[in-house]
Amino acid sequence: MRKYFVGQHGITLIELVIGMALILCLLSGIVGLFSGSLKVWVFGKQQSHINQTARIAIDYIVKEIRYAQQIDLKNISSLVVTKANGEIKTLQLGEGLHSKTLYVIIDKTKSIPPGGISSSPITENLVTNLQFVQHENSKTVLVTLEVTNENTGERKLIQTACYPLNLWSPIIGKEMLP
């Protein structure tokens, strides 16, 4: 009978338990690495989305200011831009539930062909601060835009200065040179 057990080449229960414990330790380490990598990827994706939203918003605002015929500052967070064709656009944050959405309100009643008033969002519900400051001497408009990630609380602040290239000066009666 002793010869029968000596000739066995299988694994014992202790060896099986030790092997399974080692595999479990390795798998838990791999799952931990995967979980950490996933968190870093999600955070990077959110940061990319915040940066892209801020860039899109500031690019749109700068384009509107740069090609404006006339600029009127309604208040610190609302700017009215008049185009050469008579189209009037108001850049401002929404109200109420949409207070973090940047809107452009287009008044086509004075443009050719006449239309109505429409509004369309430029950004999602991410803009927490929008400020316009116009320097009267140089006609330069300073724009401050702040975008906040609600999940992480991280903020992206972009400030830029823009000069309207087509600004008409009624005092001089001709286009102002930059």
Sequence and secondary structure as in RCSB ss.txt:
>XXXX:A:sequence
MRKYFVGQHGITLIELVIGMALILCLLSGIVGLFSGSLKVWVFGKQQSHINQTARIAIDYIVKEIRYAQQIDLKN
ISSLVVTKANGEIKTLQLGEGLHSKTLYVIIDKTKSIPPGGISSSPITENLVTNLQFVQHENSKTVLVTLEVTNE
NTGERKLIQTACYPLNLWSPIIGKEMLP
>XXXX:A:secstr
 HHHHHT  S  HHHHHHHHHHHHHHHHHHHHHHHHHHHHHHHHHHHHHHHHHHHHHHHHHHHHHHT SEEEEEE
TTEEEEE TTS EEEEEE  GGGTTSEEEEEE TTSSS   EEEEESS TTEEEEEEEE TTT  EEEEEEEE T
TT  EEEEEEEE  TT EETTTTEE   
